[in-house]
Amino acid sequence: MLEVSNEVKLDFTDVLLVPQFSSIDSRSKVNLIKTFVMPHSKATIESVGIIAANMDGVGTFEAARVLKEHGVMTAIHKNYSADQLIEFFKTSASYGSFYSMGISNTDYEKFQTVKKQAPIDAVCIDVANGYMDSFYEYIERIRDENPFVTIMVGNVVTPEAVRKAYEVGADIVKLGIGPGAMCTTRLQTGVGYPQLSCIMDCVQEADNCGIFLCSDGGCSQPGHVAIAYAAGADFVMLGSMLAGTDEGGGEVVDGKVMFYGMSSKTANNKHFGGLKEYRSSEGRTTMIPYKGSMDNVIKNILGGLRSTCTYTGSKTLIELPFRAKAIRVNNTHNRAYENFTIGN
Ligand code: 5GP
């Protein structure tokens, strides 16, 4: 018989944070930069902890150049050529950027080529399903060969996998199966884990090991980023919130830009000459509103985070999970004029 846990698992849209008395009288006094010392590579990272997702239209070189100025990192998407990656990772603009790869032989060979010719401080080893033995074997191999490189891996959703990722040498583990705006995995497979509970259920094990958690996917508003941090995520990866910008590229048609999941049919056609016969698409293709410069988009997100810190009496983002209290809600906000909005 199917074993069903009856405990309700939560998403970012199921809770709100409650204000706390505070000595902070201005958002300008809030420090969003956190300092992380990686458990394996021993590298020090100073960052807000937001990471642009390694998706076409988000994790571009142009995005990395803009986001770096705000202490935001970028996972560079893996569809650039080795030559393009070498050129980028040779420049100072690459500071705070992750080199992304899957776990195939081709991914391994490409990484070898790039790292021979350009310094790479951080990598993101990314598979849709981080529960395969081959995933952990690959991480172990990359760790053995690159002791000082910061390694982020994903995606998983359970504490056992968080520990396993740490044991094979990962510094950061990415959480999330199915929360992404462009993702149809939960519909296609019936597999997934609500993202807020996913963080909450993994945070203790991450603390026990010393590995950092990156919540990946499911944020569609700045407040969701704040809730992810309040729940104990060290990093938050953003895809769709940063998409539709100039830096993401893509043609603007009637005020909209095409944006698609990395395992959508569109992405498979573009990068792999179509979907393999044994696979189905687990991503969608959309036209999303054009947002202009990524600079404005990220400033809005950071402004929201500063405000959350003020409301919760947190002088720094590091304090937020210790000060924040949340309540479960039926409605997060008033939707009466949502469809009539013309700006903010
Ligand atoms: P978002 O911030 O847009 O909600 O989520 C971004 C995340 O969605 C990415 O970092 C990645 O983990 C996930 N993602 C991107 N494309 C796809 C896809 O085609 N299928 C699935 N299952 N997940 C995707």
Residues whose N, C-alpha, C, O or C-beta is under 5 A from the ligand:
A	BS01	5GP	A53 P179 G180 A181 M182 C183 T184 T185 D216 G217 G218 C219 M237 L238 G239 S240 M241 G261 M262 S263 S264 E282 G283 R284
